[in-house]
């Protein structure tokens, strides 16, 4: 059901040091920083990520948080997005589409639910 978890962090560098250490103890590779300054930890079954909140506010238990749901295809992600809009959700971020992180290409669709929680449908393209 879930594709990834992204949490807010006020200091990505310090957070990366912390997560590299604790996740390294669990056998995971060090995080990868992308061109936007976010840190990603990739596994066979999901992604854990750190980001400064896009709205410029301080990270908190919810600000900067995204809950990601796995989609089996871009079409399923589009249908997920459309159903969300039709049932009280609000589109946020860019329109659904392909985004890249190095060799990893993702199809992403973002919404805010009726309570304002940021959620995402994700399909890995390769």
WOFEN-V35164 format. One record per residue. RES is the residue in one letter. D_FIRST is the distance of its C-alpha to the first C-alpha in whole Angstrom. Layout:
BEGIN
RES&D_FIRST + RES&D_FIRST
END
This chain:
BEGIN
X&0 + X&4 + X&7 + X&10 + X&12 + X&15 + X&18 + X&22 + X&25 + X&28 + X&29 + X&27 + X&30 + X&30 + X&26 + X&26 + X&29 + X&27 + X&24 + X&25 + X&27 + X&25 + X&22 + X&25 + X&26 + X&22 + X&23 + X&21 + X&23 + X&25 + X&23 + X&24 + X&25 + X&25 + X&28 + X&27 + X&27 + X&23 + X&22 + X&19 + X&18 + X&16 + X&15 + X&14 + X&10 + X&10 + X&13 + X&15 + X&17 + X&20 + X&22 + X&25 + X&24 + X&25 + X&27 + X&29 + X&29 + X&29 + X&25 + X&25 + X&22 + X&20 + X&22 + X&21 + X&17 + X&14 + X&11 + X&8 + X&5 + X&5 + X&8 + X&10 + X&13 + X&15 + X&16 + X&13 + X&13 + X&16 + X&16 + X&13 + X&15 + X&18 + X&17 + X&16 + X&20 + X&21 + X&20 + X&21 + X&19 + X&21 + X&21 + X&21 + X&22 + X&22 + X&22 + X&19 + X&20 + X&20 + X&20 + X&22 + X&22 + X&24 + X&23 + X&20 + X&19 + X&16 + X&16 + X&15 + X&15 + X&16 + X&16 + X&18 + X&17 + X&20 + X&21 + X&20 + X&17 + X&16 + X&13 + X&12 + X&10 + X&10 + X&12 + X&14 + X&17 + X&19
END
